[in-house]
């Protein structure tokens, strides 16, 4: 099976450097990013990066969002992507390099290793600090938000794009089994309800002018299969669902997809706030 079609347990992203096949993890991340174009645009607009001189992307992954922000920033600015994974930083540098943007205008780009719970930057370093689909994987997401606020200058903007995995939607005739599977998927995350908790976390961290956008992201059958397969397998192995129940559950979903009746997705939250002056 190619990396593009492999099943990946997304709850393992925090330990991506310990996974033997990081290429599969990166391919999965690329696939999921295709569903987030709209929310990404909402986030970047609400953060007003076109007026920022220094921005930080916490958990930057392969770096595409850093490049997008840099292109909108004034010439001479700095767009920094930080990730805890050496594999992700290596891939970001391979794809985008680290240099001034030169004739393209916009900001300089850099990537570095770092911990979201202990950002390697002084207080008030950035005008904008963003994070995307990272907080749901952290046991202490509130501390990560506080760290983002700490490194943001007074008057600067902080933003996050996070799924609420407890808000999964899936049309399926077997509601009890579907409910068990979706709950197991959400519970596999460190914080599966991250999206709905973000506004409170932002206010508790001292941010003002908090805005909230909730967006339903409808995915494909292939994406749902890739995301849910590890949860279904765990329920089968724990004897919560029998092998026959699992086979029947997938068969029903296959049949719906075959006639164009698949409907599934999740709720994403875009939350932004301002650090008081």
C-alpha positions in Angstrom: 0.0 0.0 0.0 1.4 3.4 -1.0 1.8 6.2 1.7 -1.0 8.1 0.0 -3.4 5.2 0.6 -2.2 3.9 3.9 -4.2 4.0 7.2 -2.6 6.1 9.9 -3.6 6.4 13.5 -3.7 10.2 13.7 -3.5 10.0 17.5 0.2 9.0 17.0 1.2 12.3 15.4 2.9 13.6 18.7 5.3 10.6 18.4 5.9 10.9 14.6 9.6 10.6 15.0 9.2 7.2 16.7 7.1 5.9 13.8 9.1 3.8 11.4 7.3 5.0 8.3 7.3 8.8 8.6 6.6 9.2 4.9 3.1 7.6 5.4 2.4 10.1 8.3 3.5 13.0 6.1 1.3 11.8 3.2 -1.7 11.5 5.6 -1.1 15.1 6.8 -1.0 16.3 3.2 -4.3 14.6 2.5 -6.0 16.1 5.5 -4.8 19.6 4.7 -6.8 19.5 1.5 -10.0 19.7 3.5 -8.9 22.7 5.5 -8.4 25.3 2.8 -11.4 27.4 3.9 -10.7 27.4 7.6 -7.0 28.1 7.0 -8.0 31.2 5.0 -10.4 32.3 7.7 -7.6 32.0 10.3 -5.0 33.9 8.3 -7.5 36.7 7.6 -8.5 37.1 11.2 -4.9 37.2 12.3 -4.1 40.2 9.9 -0.7 38.8 9.0 -0.3 41.4 6.3 0.5 43.9 9.0 2.8 41.6 11.0 6.6 41.8 11.1 7.2 38.5 12.9 4.9 35.5 13.0 5.2 32.0 14.6 3.5 28.8 13.5 3.5 26.4 16.4 3.5 22.8 15.2 4.2 23.9 11.6 4.4 20.4 10.1 5.7 20.5 6.6 5.7 24.3 6.6 3.1 25.2 3.9 1.2 27.6 6.2 4.5 29.4 7.1 5.1 30.0 3.4 1.5 31.3 2.9 1.9 33.8 5.8 5.3 34.9 4.6 4.0 35.8 1.2 1.4 38.1 2.7 3.8 39.8 5.2 5.8 43.0 4.5 9.2 42.6 3.0 11.9 42.2 5.7 9.6 40.4 8.2 10.2 37.0 9.6 7.9 33.9 9.4 9.0 31.1 11.7 7.7 27.5 11.7 8.4 25.5 14.8 7.7 21.8 15.4 8.7 19.1 17.9 9.3 16.6 15.1 12.7 16.4 13.4 11.0 14.6 10.5 8.6 17.4 10.0 11.2 20.1 10.2 13.5 18.2 7.8 10.5 17.9 5.3 9.6 21.6 5.7 13.2 22.6 4.9 13.3 20.2 2.0 10.1 21.6 0.5 10.6 25.3 1.2 14.2 26.0 2.1 15.2 28.6 4.6 16.1 32.0 3.0 14.9 35.4 2.3 12.1 35.6 -0.2 14.1 37.9 -2.5 12.3 39.0 -5.5 9.1 37.4 -4.4 8.7 40.0 -1.7 7.2 39.1 1.7 9.0 37.8 4.8 12.0 35.6 5.4 11.3 32.0 6.3 12.9 29.8 9.0 12.1 26.4 10.6 13.3 25.1 13.9 12.7 22.4 16.5 10.8 23.4 19.7 8.3 22.3 22.3 4.8 23.9 22.3 4.7 23.7 26.1 8.0 25.6 26.4 8.4 27.9 23.4 12.1 28.7 22.8 11.5 32.4 22.5 11.5 35.5 24.7 8.4 37.3 25.8 6.8 39.6 23.3 8.8 38.3 20.3 5.9 37.9 17.7 3.1 40.0 16.3 1.1 36.9 15.4 1.2 33.3 16.8 -0.9 30.5 15.3 -1.4 26.8 15.9 -3.3 24.3 13.8 -4.6 20.8 14.7 -1.9 20.5 17.4 -3.6 21.3 20.6 -5.9 18.2 20.4 -2.7 16.1 20.7 -1.4 17.8 23.9 -2.2 16.7 27.4 -1.8 20.3 28.6 -3.2 22.4 25.8 -3.9 25.3 28.2 -0.2 25.7 28.9 0.5 25.7 25.1 -2.0 28.6 24.7 -0.4 30.5 27.6 3.0 30.0 26.0 1.7 31.4 22.7 0.3 34.4 24.6 3.6 34.9 26.4 5.6 35.2 23.2 3.1 37.5 21.5 3.5 41.2 21.8 0.9 43.4 23.4 -1.7 44.2 20.8 -0.6 41.1 18.8 -2.9 38.3 17.7 -3.1 34.6 18.6 -5.1 32.1 16.7 -5.9 28.4 16.5 -7.6 26.0 14.1 -8.7 22.8 15.8 -11.1 20.0 15.2 -13.7 19.0 17.7 -13.5 15.3 17.2 -16.6 14.9 19.5 -18.5 16.6 16.8 -18.0 14.0 14.1 -20.9 13.4 11.7 -21.5 10.1 10.0 -24.6 8.8 8.3 -24.8 5.1 9.0 -27.8 2.7 9.6 -26.1 1.1 12.7 -26.3 4.0 15.1 -25.0 2.1 18.3 -21.9 0.8 16.5 -21.3 4.1 14.8 -21.6 6.0 18.2 -19.1 3.6 19.7 -16.6 4.0 16.9 -16.8 7.8 16.8 -16.4 8.0 20.6 -13.4 5.7 20.4 -11.9 7.9 17.7 -12.4 11.1 19.7 -11.1 9.5 22.9 -7.9 8.4 21.1 -6.8 12.0 21.1 -5.3 13.7 24.1 -8.2 16.2 23.9 -10.8 15.1 21.4 -13.1 18.0 22.4 -10.4 20.7 21.8 -12.5 22.8 19.4 -15.2 23.6 21.8 -12.8 24.3 24.6 -10.7 26.8 22.7 -12.7 30.0 23.3 -12.6 29.4 27.1 -8.9 28.6 27.0 -8.2 31.8 25.1 -10.1 33.9 27.6 -8.5 32.2 30.5 -5.1 33.0 29.0 -6.0 36.6 29.1 -6.8 37.2 25.4 -9.5 39.7 24.5 -11.6 40.3 21.4 -12.0 36.5 21.1 -13.7 35.5 17.8 -15.1 32.0 17.1 -15.9 30.5 13.7 -17.3 26.9 13.6 -17.1 25.2 10.3 -18.5 21.7 9.3 -15.8 20.0 7.2 -17.4 17.3 5.0 -14.9 14.6 3.9 -14.7 11.7 1.6 -15.3 8.1 2.2 -11.6 7.4 1.7 -10.6 10.0 4.3 -13.1 8.6 6.8 -11.9 5.1 6.3 -8.3 6.2 6.8 -9.1 8.1 10.0 -11.5 5.6 11.5 -9.9 2.3 10.7 -7.5 2.3 13.7 -10.4 3.1 16.1 -12.5 0.3 14.6 -9.6 -2.1 14.9 -9.1 -1.3 18.6 -12.8 -1.9 19.3 -12.6 -5.3 17.6 -9.4 -6.2 19.4 -11.0 -5.3 22.7 -14.1 -7.3 21.9 -16.3 -4.3 22.1 -17.4 -5.1 18.5 -17.3 -8.6 17.1 -15.5 -9.3 13.8 -18.9 -9.8 12.2 -20.2 -6.4 13.5 -17.1 -4.8 12.1 -17.5 -6.4 8.7 -21.2 -5.5 8.6 -20.4 -1.9 9.6 -17.9 -1.4 6.8 -20.1 -3.2 4.3 -23.0 -0.8 5.0 -20.7 2.2 4.6 -19.2 0.8 1.4 -22.6 0.3 0.0 -23.6 3.9 0.8 -20.5 5.3 -0.8 -20.9 3.1 -3.9 -24.2 4.8 -4.7 -23.1 8.3 -3.8 -24.8 8.5 -0.4 -21.7 8.8 1.9 -21.9 11.8 4.3 -19.3 12.2 7.0 -17.2 14.9 8.5 -16.2 16.9 11.5 -16.5 20.3 13.1 -13.5 22.6 13.0 -13.2 25.8 15.1 -11.2 28.9 14.2 -10.6 30.9 17.3 -8.6 34.2 17.5 -7.9 36.7 20.2 -5.8 39.8 21.0 -3.2 40.1 23.7 -4.1 43.3 25.7 -1.8 46.3 25.4 
